[in-house]
Amino acid sequence: MKRIYLITIILVTCLFAINALAQEQSSSLRDRLAKKQQQERGVTENEGVKVAKLSVRSEMMNAEQNKDLSNATWMREVYRFLDLSKGKNAALFYPVQPIGDKMNLYTMIFKLMGDGNLIAYDWNNGQDFFTDKLKVNFGNILERLEIPYQKNGDAFVYDEFSIPSNEALGYYVKEAWYFDQSNSVLGVKTVAICPVLFRQEYLDGVDLGASSSMGLREPQFWIPYENIRPYAARMPIMTSDLNNVMNKTIDDFFRMRLYDGEIFKTTNMENKFLNQKYPTEEGLKQAQEKIEGELRQFDKGLWVLNDSIKALEQNSNIKKGKAKTPKRSKPKSSGNSGVSYSARDRR
């Protein structure tokens, strides 16, 4: 009897051990498979709306649209500040939180940098130098913004709701107005953009919100526009309150200069901002208006009619009126003048 009892206990114990081992192996296998799938897909805590990767065709189109300024014989570099809380600039601000596959520009930039698909460069006191020495580390940006994160290979793991897109209320934009004599091309190129944060303000624990009219601007980093253009070209935005169809893209917004922005700097050897060169509000306003006037005059040259169109217009004007033939002076008599004429003149 005792032997049967012992055998029964041993069998039950073995069954429990085998079942526990099987469950542990199954759980371990599931964990390994899940971990492998995460590594293959790059799944992180911040995987909500993903920015689609570029195709080879998109990269080729971006290279074709690149405007080389190395041959420019004249160029004026202008820096503007875009306040997203005013007017049509708000197209870059909404939606603050991603909705479906739609997100604002700052969220797109943040996600691209987190995935290692976009390189940014230090603010460098407003000087946009795209050198390896000035490349920013995304981990340092997360630490500065006090966003907890982990590394998953080359990608960063963070909570996407920690992205301060509601505080990205401005952008610095660098424009290059140029003339390329070798190709006879007049144009305007968006060279770089820099997100500007207005950090959330608290008073006695009460959230006062973020506003571009209060607090200090916190420039983040420079991004060469050519690096972000292929992504911006596939990001639809709404540019009008009257027409709610998203018939424009972020790239259209910059390429067509649909934004409003005040000039705060032009490239100069001292790297001074306009408010440093013109400390009074009246002097600053006059300087800004003068520069805007010069750019408007340049902009008119972008739409000059070519020679063939001018020739057609001249021919059309001639047909409408009577063509006047120039009068030919008759040769004077050679009797008293002492001037001789050839036989052709006499004819």
C-alpha positions as a printed NumPy array, in Angstrom:
array([[   0.   ,    0.   ,    0.   ],
       [   2.761,    2.349,    0.972],
       [   4.579,    1.459,   -2.228],
       [   1.515,    2.313,   -4.335],
       [   1.105,    5.607,   -2.457],
       [   4.744,    6.543,   -3.041],
       [   4.51 ,    5.636,   -6.708],
       [   1.38 ,    7.788,   -7.062],
       [   3.069,   10.767,   -5.407],
       [   6.118,   10.382,   -7.642],
       [   3.962,   10.208,  -10.797],
       [   1.936,   13.284,   -9.811],
       [   5.128,   15.201,   -9.014],
       [   6.64 ,   14.239,  -12.369],
       [   3.489,   15.316,  -14.213],
       [   3.53 ,   18.703,  -12.468],
       [   7.231,   19.133,  -13.23 ],
       [   6.766,   18.219,  -16.901],
       [   3.782,   20.601,  -17.208],
       [   5.663,   23.429,  -15.537],
       [   8.686,   22.841,  -17.778],
       [   6.488,   22.816,  -20.861],
       [   4.804,   26.068,  -19.821],
       [   8.159,   27.678,  -19.1  ],
       [   9.535,   26.596,  -22.46 ],
       [   6.364,   27.791,  -24.203],
       [   6.502,   31.149,  -22.407],
       [  10.195,   31.496,  -23.129],
       [   9.576,   30.662,  -26.781],
       [   6.769,   33.247,  -27.01 ],
       [   8.984,   35.852,  -25.377],
       [  11.819,   35.108,  -27.774],
       [   9.492,   35.257,  -30.787],
       [   7.953,   38.519,  -29.579],
       [  11.377,   40.019,  -28.972],
       [  12.548,   38.914,  -32.402],
       [   9.471,   40.423,  -34.06 ],
       [  10.04 ,   43.689,  -32.19 ],
       [  13.641,   43.803,  -33.352],
       [  12.644,   43.041,  -36.942],
       [   9.887,   45.659,  -37.009],
       [  11.662,   48.162,  -34.76 ],
       [   8.648,   48.216,  -32.444],
       [   9.026,   50.655,  -29.568],
       [   6.803,   52.329,  -27.046],
       [   6.629,   55.303,  -29.357],
       [   5.218,   53.294,  -32.226],
       [   1.917,   54.979,  -32.871],
       [   1.966,   56.779,  -36.194],
       [   5.07 ,   55.821,  -38.14 ],
       [   6.667,   58.01 ,  -40.791],
       [   6.939,   55.932,  -43.947],
       [  10.429,   55.185,  -45.166],
       [  11.639,   56.721,  -48.411],
       [  11.533,   54.731,  -51.603],
       [  14.355,   54.805,  -54.128],
       [  12.13 ,   56.818,  -56.445],
       [  11.502,   59.436,  -53.738],
       [  15.223,   59.771,  -53.115],
       [  15.875,   60.193,  -56.842],
       [  13.152,   62.837,  -57.167],
       [  14.575,   64.699,  -54.19 ],
       [  18.025,   64.705,  -55.784],
       [  16.554,   66.094,  -59.033],
       [  14.757,   68.907,  -57.177],
       [  17.913,   69.967,  -55.379],
       [  18.962,   73.477,  -56.348],
       [  22.719,   73.858,  -56.421],
       [  23.734,   77.333,  -55.271],
       [  27.466,   76.867,  -55.815],
       [  27.277,   78.644,  -59.2  ],
       [  25.172,   81.56 ,  -57.96 ],
       [  26.655,   84.929,  -58.939],
       [  24.372,   86.838,  -56.547],
       [  22.677,   85.672,  -53.362],
       [  20.871,   87.201,  -50.388],
       [  20.293,   84.983,  -47.341],
       [  17.347,   85.914,  -45.137],
       [  16.197,   84.399,  -41.84 ],
       [  12.543,   84.558,  -40.803],
       [  10.587,   83.621,  -37.695],
       [   7.283,   81.847,  -38.285],
       [   4.822,   82.248,  -35.407],
       [   2.497,   79.223,  -35.616],
       [  -0.11 ,   80.848,  -33.387],
       [  -0.836,   83.435,  -36.086],
       [  -2.6  ,   83.206,  -39.432],
       [  -1.828,   80.571,  -42.024],
       [   1.341,   79.453,  -40.238],
       [  -0.947,   77.329,  -38.053],
       [  -0.943,   74.772,  -40.877],
       [   2.375,   73.532,  -39.468],
       [   0.993,   73.22 ,  -35.924],
       [  -2.133,   71.105,  -36.316],
       [  -2.901,   68.373,  -35.493],
       [  -1.056,   68.751,  -32.184],
       [  -1.457,   65.028,  -31.455],
       [  -1.31 ,   62.539,  -34.364],
       [  -4.692,   61.589,  -35.824],
       [  -4.595,   58.489,  -37.995],
       [  -1.651,   58.924,  -40.348],
       [  -1.608,   62.716,  -39.952],
       [   0.791,   64.6  ,  -37.689],
       [   2.284,   68.062,  -37.47 ],
       [   5.751,   68.974,  -38.689],
       [   7.484,   68.833,  -35.31 ],
       [   6.122,   65.347,  -34.537],
       [   7.348,   64.151,  -37.926],
       [  10.817,   65.622,  -37.311],
       [  10.955,   64.088,  -33.833],
       [   9.996,   60.615,  -35.043],
       [  12.42 ,   60.7  ,  -37.969],
       [  15.277,   61.649,  -35.659],
       [  14.277,   58.976,  -33.144],
       [  14.35 ,   56.333,  -35.875],
       [  17.753,   57.52 ,  -37.083],
       [  16.382,   58.702,  -40.464],
       [  17.098,   62.414,  -40.022],
       [  20.244,   64.244,  -38.922],
       [  20.065,   67.62 ,  -37.212],
       [  22.766,   70.164,  -36.431],
       [  23.393,   72.395,  -33.441],
       [  21.69 ,   75.804,  -33.264],
       [  25.173,   77.325,  -33.006],
       [  23.943,   80.817,  -32.131],
       [  21.947,   81.017,  -35.342],
       [  24.712,   79.902,  -37.708],
       [  23.612,   76.928,  -39.777],
       [  26.807,   74.973,  -40.436],
       [  26.155,   71.399,  -41.515],
       [  29.376,   69.766,  -40.354],
       [  29.991,   66.5  ,  -38.52 ],
       [  31.27 ,   68.419,  -35.524],
       [  27.868,   70.096,  -35.068],
       [  25.683,   66.999,  -35.446],
       [  23.352,   66.644,  -32.469],
       [  22.751,   63.422,  -30.567],
       [  19.064,   62.605,  -30.224],
       [  19.663,   61.159,  -26.77 ],
       [  20.95 ,   64.557,  -25.637],
       [  17.795,   66.193,  -26.991],
       [  15.612,   63.766,  -25.033],
       [  17.6  ,   64.467,  -21.876],
       [  17.334,   68.229,  -22.372],
       [  13.568,   67.89 ,  -22.805],
       [  13.447,   65.581,  -19.757],
       [  11.895,   62.715,  -21.73 ],
       [  12.686,   59.218,  -20.353],
       [  14.043,   56.878,  -23.017],
       [  15.835,   53.605,  -23.724],
       [  17.924,   52.456,  -26.665],
       [  16.716,   49.649,  -28.955],
       [  19.634,   49.171,  -31.302],
       [  20.017,   52.454,  -33.187],
       [  16.447,   53.503,  -32.386],
       [  15.285,   55.328,  -29.263],
       [  12.391,   54.045,  -27.146],
       [  10.219,   56.768,  -25.609],
       [   6.564,   57.541,  -24.985],
       [   5.228,   59.371,  -28.033],
       [   2.88 ,   61.403,  -25.833],
       [   6.009,   62.995,  -24.351],
       [   6.797,   64.708,  -27.676],
       [   6.373,   68.439,  -26.898],
       [   4.584,   69.182,  -30.169],
       [   2.181,   71.514,  -28.348],
       [   5.156,   73.684,  -27.39 ],
       [   6.621,   73.866,  -30.919],
       [   4.978,   77.204,  -31.662],
       [   7.561,   78.593,  -34.047],
       [  10.174,   77.898,  -36.711],
       [  13.203,   79.745,  -37.931],
       [  13.436,   79.496,  -41.713],
       [  16.455,   80.358,  -43.827],
       [  15.78 ,   81.492,  -47.396],
       [  18.317,   82.028,  -50.174],
       [  17.336,   84.506,  -52.914],
       [  19.784,   83.924,  -55.745],
       [  20.714,   84.513,  -59.378],
       [  22.628,   81.872,  -61.312],
       [  24.157,   83.608,  -64.332],
       [  25.451,   80.378,  -65.9  ],
       [  21.896,   79.045,  -66.201],
       [  20.111,   82.425,  -66.221],
       [  18.008,   81.305,  -63.256],
       [  16.371,   83.523,  -60.648],
       [  14.987,   81.682,  -57.656],
       [  14.266,   81.371,  -53.948],
       [  15.346,   78.308,  -52.009],
       [  14.417,   77.165,  -48.508],
       [  17.822,   76.223,  -47.107],
       [  17.113,   75.147,  -43.524],
       [  14.497,   75.139,  -40.773],
       [  14.836,   75.192,  -36.996],
       [  11.986,   74.279,  -34.596],
       [  11.473,   76.764,  -31.76 ],
       [   9.901,   75.629,  -28.488],
       [   8.027,   77.773,  -25.982],
       [   8.182,   75.569,  -22.898],
       [   5.129,   74.868,  -20.769],
       [   4.915,   77.297,  -17.843],
       [   3.796,   76.433,  -14.32 ],
       [   2.941,   78.694,  -11.387],
       [   2.366,   77.094,   -7.981],
       [   1.679,   73.782,   -9.683],
       [  -0.876,   75.267,  -12.089],
       [  -0.281,   74.691,  -15.799],
       [  -0.299,   78.069,  -17.547],
       [   0.207,   76.52 ,  -20.966],
       [   2.635,   77.501,  -23.685],
       [   2.362,   80.694,  -25.694],
       [   4.546,   82.367,  -28.301],
       [   3.693,   85.724,  -26.737],
       [   5.302,   84.877,  -23.407],
       [   8.514,   83.262,  -22.293],
       [  11.789,   82.831,  -24.131],
       [  12.247,   81.137,  -27.454],
       [  14.237,   77.918,  -27.281],
       [  15.732,   77.163,  -30.723],
       [  16.283,   73.411,  -31.02 ],
       [  18.478,   72.501,  -33.998],
       [  19.01 ,   73.21 ,  -37.684],
       [  17.763,   70.743,  -40.302],
       [  18.807,   71.049,  -43.97 ],
       [  15.51 ,   71.335,  -45.784],
       [  16.656,   69.019,  -48.552],
       [  16.908,   66.206,  -45.977],
       [  13.322,   66.557,  -44.856],
       [  11.723,   67.576,  -48.169],
       [  10.918,   64.043,  -49.442],
       [   9.012,   63.337,  -46.219],
       [   7.344,   66.762,  -46.256],
       [   6.207,   66.175,  -49.844],
       [   4.071,   63.241,  -48.65 ],
       [   2.555,   64.957,  -45.615],
       [  -0.798,   66.634,  -46.492],
       [  -1.882,   69.769,  -44.629],
       [  -4.878,   72.108,  -44.654],
       [  -3.862,   75.65 ,  -45.546],
       [  -7.231,   77.422,  -45.404],
       [ -10.183,   77.71 ,  -43.03 ],
       [ -12.468,   78.252,  -46.018],
       [ -11.355,   75.17 ,  -47.946],
       [ -10.924,   72.19 ,  -45.616],
       [  -9.578,   69.874,  -48.305],
       [  -5.98 ,   68.904,  -47.632],
       [  -4.82 ,   69.725,  -51.142],
       [  -1.352,   70.959,  -50.169],
       [   1.664,   69.347,  -48.56 ],
       [   4.234,   70.677,  -46.126],
       [   6.665,   70.871,  -49.043],
       [   4.167,   73.019,  -50.999],
       [   3.903,   75.264,  -47.954],
       [   7.637,   76.015,  -47.996],
       [   8.257,   75.823,  -51.737],
       [   5.41 ,   78.231,  -52.56 ],
       [   6.232,   80.429,  -49.54 ],
       [   2.674,   80.284,  -48.177],
       [   3.855,   81.327,  -44.742],
       [   4.118,   84.725,  -43.066],
       [   7.331,   85.419,  -41.223],
       [   9.144,   88.486,  -39.965],
       [  12.798,   88.897,  -40.887],
       [  15.03 ,   88.69 ,  -37.822],
       [  18.41 ,   88.346,  -39.517],
       [  20.299,   88.536,  -42.805],
       [  23.654,   86.885,  -43.325],
       [  26.422,   89.253,  -42.267],
       [  30.07 ,   88.916,  -41.327],
       [  29.428,   89.817,  -37.691],
       [  26.589,   87.266,  -37.351],
       [  24.389,   89.894,  -35.728],
       [  20.622,   89.756,  -35.497],
       [  18.652,   92.76 ,  -36.731],
       [  17.605,   93.703,  -33.196],
       [  21.304,   93.897,  -32.3  ],
       [  22.086,   96.175,  -35.237],
       [  18.912,   98.237,  -34.753],
       [  18.168,   98.302,  -31.015],
       [  15.115,  100.603,  -31.24 ],
       [  11.729,   99.236,  -32.302],
       [  11.332,  101.969,  -34.933],
       [  14.763,  101.323,  -36.433],
       [  14.143,   97.571,  -36.51 ],
       [  10.806,   98.032,  -38.261],
       [  12.328,  100.31 ,  -40.892],
       [  15.163,   97.838,  -41.547],
       [  12.693,   94.964,  -41.954],
       [  10.516,   96.972,  -44.353],
       [  13.559,   97.994,  -46.389],
       [  14.706,   94.383,  -46.782],
       [  11.178,   93.254,  -47.666],
       [  11.019,   95.959,  -50.345],
       [  14.316,   94.826,  -51.85 ],
       [  13.08 ,   91.228,  -51.931],
       [   9.814,   92.273,  -53.577],
       [  11.756,   93.971,  -56.332],
       [  13.818,   90.835,  -56.787],
       [  10.662,   88.71 ,  -56.778],
       [   9.267,   90.679,  -59.712],
       [  12.258,   89.544,  -61.73 ],
       [  11.176,   85.931,  -61.267],
       [   8.27 ,   86.496,  -63.63 ],
       [   9.911,   88.327,  -66.548],
       [   8.539,   87.396,  -69.978],
       [  11.063,   85.703,  -72.203],
       [  12.176,   87.118,  -75.566],
       [   9.898,   84.927,  -77.685],
       [   6.78 ,   86.131,  -75.839],
       [   7.904,   89.732,  -76.175],
       [   8.433,   89.237,  -79.92 ],
       [   4.921,   87.817,  -80.325],
       [   3.431,   90.789,  -78.476],
       [   5.35 ,   93.235,  -80.696],
       [   4.153,   91.489,  -83.869],
       [   0.607,   91.588,  -82.565],
       [   0.828,   95.324,  -81.937],
       [   2.199,   95.914,  -85.448],
       [  -0.713,   94.02 ,  -87.035],
       [  -3.262,   96.07 ,  -85.087],
       [  -1.824,   99.385,  -86.299],
       [  -0.462,  100.548,  -89.604],
       [   3.107,   99.673,  -90.186],
       [   5.116,  102.803,  -90.697],
       [   8.005,  102.653,  -93.116],
       [  10.941,  104.879,  -92.345],
       [  11.401,  107.811,  -94.689],
       [  14.499,  107.756,  -96.842],
       [  16.201,  111.048,  -97.471],
       [  16.689,  111.942, -101.078],
       [  20.219,  112.589, -102.192],
       [  21.01 ,  116.181, -102.648],
       [  22.037,  117.625, -105.96 ],
       [  25.73 ,  117.41 , -106.502],
       [  25.817,  120.727, -108.345],
       [  26.782,  123.014, -105.485],
       [  27.397,  120.686, -102.587],
       [  30.585,  119.186, -103.834],
       [  29.451,  115.726, -102.59 ],
       [  29.717,  112.841, -105.008],
       [  27.197,  109.937, -105.154],
       [  27.513,  106.508, -106.577],
       [  25.327,  105.124, -109.312],
       [  23.392,  103.12 , -106.706],
       [  22.558,  106.295, -104.76 ],
       [  21.292,  107.999, -107.902],
       [  19.06 ,  105.056, -108.701]])
